[in-house]
Amino acid sequence: MEYLCFLIFMYRNVELKEGKNVIVVRLNQPQFEYDIHSLIKAFYPGEDVKVFEKGTKDLESTEEMPECSVLFEDRSITFSIRTKEESVGLDSSEAVAEIKDKITDVVSLEVGEERASVKCKLKHLMYSVLSEYTGKVLPWGSLTGIRPTKIAYGLLEEGKSEEEVLSYMEKVYDCSKEKAELSIDIANRERKLLSTLHYENGYSLYLGIPFCPTTCLYCSFTSYPIGLWKKRVDEYLTAMEKEIDYVSERFQDKILDTVYIGGGTPTTLEPEEFRRLLSYLKNKFDFSTVQEFTIEAGRADSITKEKLEVLKEFGVNRISVNPQTMKNETLKIIGRRHTVEQVKEAFKLAKDVGFSNINMDLILGLPGETVEDVAHTMEEVKKLIPDS
């Protein structure tokens, strides 16, 4: 068994050439960069965090700073924090010898342990030491980059009791009791909702429409401004029809449970383009077993009565009208060319057309938004009484 061995150096307030202060994380091997970055960022949300392989960048510090090191060696992981001054010029073995009276902890690894398990133990170890070092306790513990309910859901599906799931999340992920119980509650709701799905002989169908009125500041999805691609929508629909042909034949012996058309923003399509797509879809698949047919209406500036009427005609029974925020200033900053009033008008229009299952998406942490802004958004959304 070959064991990973690397050091991580974390410097606080490193002075870059641009004059910025960041936390620098150096690895001597590229391993677990995203997870390390996310966990350190959770403890230091106001700092920039840079993660890179040792030797690939040369950043000079101007003062004594804390340093973190992680050593994977001989079926163990050692994590420690000490000052930069004490570790300058040390190789990995000397560094470990120098941390006797510093904040240090070690965890054991089993022979042949899976990478996912090693990562989990690393994060648990880092969380414990960082929590002691900073004096902070994070409500979600070491959980980063994963939906907490996914863990709770999986354990409940395995037959674990709620008490066992609670204990597991507290012990393995350092999750607070309050958040662990919340995860279990939501997982149970999900299980109830999904209990009618045909897990053995069923499937759900997703269709992506990669066009939007504009591209939002935060977006990482495959999406293109409809104004620049309008003339090629016909080609895209032709390509989708070929995929529909293949999937409908490939899954003809399976039960279609749900259909979801997302994006992008599907409602950038014109009514006649929707009619073409939905007609083709309905002709190729048996919709008699479909429990939920969702289309993201998403952007208020893409919603019209004519489009909604076509969706209703073809049996769409769930749509989204997504404000993300109810603050006009923020909407301008993130590149959404509609107003709060347009969101409210679009929601009312969908209700008038006859949609009775409308959800509204919100995003927290948008540029410049305060707790008060989020509270305002929540209150405005509550007034509309969306279904979810």
Residue pairs with C-beta under 8 A, 6 or more apart in sequence:
1 111
1 112
3 72
3 73
3 74
3 75
3 109
4 29
4 31
4 72
4 118
5 28
5 29
5 71
5 72
5 73
5 92
6 27
6 28
6 29
6 31
6 70
6 71
6 72
7 26
7 27
7 28
7 54
7 69
7 70
7 71
7 92
7 95
8 25
8 26
8 27
8 36
8 68
8 69
8 70
9 24
9 25
9 26
9 54
9 67
9 68
9 69
9 84
9 87
10 23
10 24
10 25
10 40
10 66
10 67
10 68
10 81
11 23
11 24
11 59
11 61
11 65
11 66
11 67
11 84
12 21
12 23
12 44
12 47
12 65
12 66
13 21
13 61
13 63
13 65
14 21
14 22
14 23
14 24
14 59
14 60
14 61
14 65
15 21
15 60
15 61
15 62
16 22
16 59
20 48
21 47
21 48
22 47
22 48
22 49
22 50
23 40
23 44
23 47
23 48
23 49
23 50
24 50
24 52
24 59
25 33
25 36
25 37
25 40
25 49
25 50
25 51
25 52
25 68
26 52
26 53
26 54
27 33
27 36
27 51
27 52
27 53
27 54
28 53
28 54
28 55
28 92
29 53
30 53
31 72
32 119
32 122
33 51
33 52
34 145
35 119
35 122
35 123
35 144
35 145
36 51
36 70
36 122
36 126
37 49
37 51
38 144
38 145
39 123
39 126
39 127
39 130
39 142
39 144
40 49
40 126
40 130
41 47
41 49
42 138
42 144
43 130
43 131
43 134
43 136
43 138
44 134
50 57
61 84
64 83
64 84
64 85
65 83
65 84
66 81
66 82
66 83
66 84
66 133
67 81
67 82
67 83
67 84
67 86
67 87
68 79
68 80
68 81
68 126
68 129
69 78
69 79
69 80
69 81
69 82
69 87
69 95
69 96
69 99
70 77
70 78
70 79
70 122
70 126
71 77
71 78
71 79
71 92
71 95
71 96
72 109
72 118
72 122
73 92
75 108
75 109
75 110
75 111
76 106
76 107
76 108
76 109
77 106
77 107
77 109
77 118
77 121
77 122
77 125
78 96
78 104
78 105
78 106
79 104
79 105
79 106
79 122
79 125
79 126
79 129
80 96
80 99
80 102
80 103
80 104
80 105
80 129
81 102
81 103
81 104
81 129
81 130
81 133
82 98
82 99
82 102
82 103
86 98
86 102
87 95
87 98
90 98
103 129
103 132
103 133
104 129
105 125
105 128
105 129
106 125
107 121
107 124
107 125
109 118
109 121
110 117
120 172
120 173
123 142
123 144
124 142
124 172
124 173
124 174
126 142
127 138
127 141
127 142
127 174
128 174
130 136
131 137
131 138
131 174
137 176
138 174
139 175
139 176
139 178
139 179
140 148
140 173
140 175
140 176
140 179
141 169
141 173
141 174
141 175
141 176
141 179
142 173
142 174
143 151
143 173
143 175
148 169
148 175
148 179
148 180
148 182
148 183
149 183
149 186
149 187
149 190
151 168
151 169
151 173
151 183
152 165
152 169
152 180
152 183
152 184
152 186
152 187
153 187
153 190
153 191
155 164
155 165
155 168
156 162
156 165
156 184
156 187
156 188
156 191
157 191
160 168
162 184
165 180
165 184
166 177
166 180
166 181
166 184
169 175
169 179
169 180
169 183
170 176
170 177
170 180
175 183
196 257
196 291
197 204
197 257
197 258
197 291
198 254
198 255
198 257
201 253
201 254
201 255
202 254
202 255
202 256
202 257
202 289
203 251
203 254
203 255
203 256
203 257
204 256
204 257
204 258
204 259
204 260
205 247
205 256
205 258
205 259
205 260
205 285
206 259
206 260
206 261
206 262
207 240
207 259
207 260
207 261
207 262
207 277
207 281
208 222
208 261
208 262
208 263
208 264
209 261
209 262
209 263
209 264
209 265
209 266
209 268
209 269
210 221
210 222
210 223
210 224
210 236
210 263
210 264
211 223
211 224
211 225
211 226
211 229
211 233
211 263
211 264
211 265
211 268
211 269
212 219
212 223
212 224
212 225
212 226
212 263
212 264
212 265
212 268
212 299
212 302
213 225
213 226
213 227
213 265
213 268
213 299
213 301
213 302
213 337
213 338
214 225
214 335
214 336
214 337
215 223
215 224
215 225
215 335
216 324
216 334
216 335
216 336
217 333
217 334
217 335
217 367
218 334
218 363
218 366
221 263
221 264
222 264
223 263
223 264
223 265
224 264
226 233
226 268
233 269
233 273
234 273
237 273
237 276
237 277
240 277
241 280
244 280
244 281
244 284
244 285
245 284
248 284
248 285
255 289
256 285
256 286
256 287
256 289
256 290
257 289
257 290
257 291
258 290
258 291
258 292
258 293
258 294
259 281
259 285
259 287
259 290
259 292
259 293
259 294
260 294
260 295
261 294
261 295
261 296
262 296
263 296
263 298
265 296
265 298
265 299
265 302
266 295
266 296
266 297
266 298
267 295
267 296
267 297
267 298
267 299
267 302
267 303
267 307
268 299
268 302
269 277
269 307
270 307
271 304
271 306
271 307
271 309
271 310
274 307
274 310
274 311
274 314
275 310
275 314
278 310
278 311
278 314
278 316
279 314
282 314
282 315
287 293
287 315
290 315
292 317
292 318
293 315
293 316
293 317
293 318
294 316
294 317
294 318
294 319
294 320
295 311
295 316
295 318
295 319
296 319
296 320
296 322
297 303
297 307
297 308
297 311
297 319
297 320
297 321
297 322
297 346
297 350
298 320
298 321
298 322
299 322
299 336
299 338
300 321
300 323
300 338
300 339
300 342
300 343
300 345
300 346
301 336
301 337
301 338
301 342
303 321
303 346
303 349
303 350
305 349
305 353
308 319
308 349
308 350
308 353
308 355
309 353
311 319
312 353
312 354
312 355
316 355
317 355
317 356
317 357
318 355
318 357
318 358
318 359
319 350
319 355
319 357
319 358
319 359
320 358
320 359
320 360
320 361
321 343
321 346
321 347
321 350
321 358
321 359
321 360
321 386
322 360
322 361
322 362
323 340
323 343
323 360
323 361
323 362
323 377
323 380
323 381
324 331
324 334
324 336
324 361
324 362
324 363
324 366
325 331
325 334
325 362
325 363
325 366
325 369
325 373
325 377
326 340
326 343
326 376
326 377
326 380
326 381
327 340
327 369
327 373
327 376
327 377
328 339
328 340
329 368
330 366
330 367
330 368
330 369
330 373
331 338
331 339
331 340
333 366
333 367
333 368
334 366
334 367
340 380
344 384
347 358
347 360
347 384
347 386
350 358
351 358
356 387
357 387
357 388
358 386
358 387
359 386
359 387
359 388
360 381
360 384
360 386
360 388
362 374
362 377
362 378
362 381
364 374
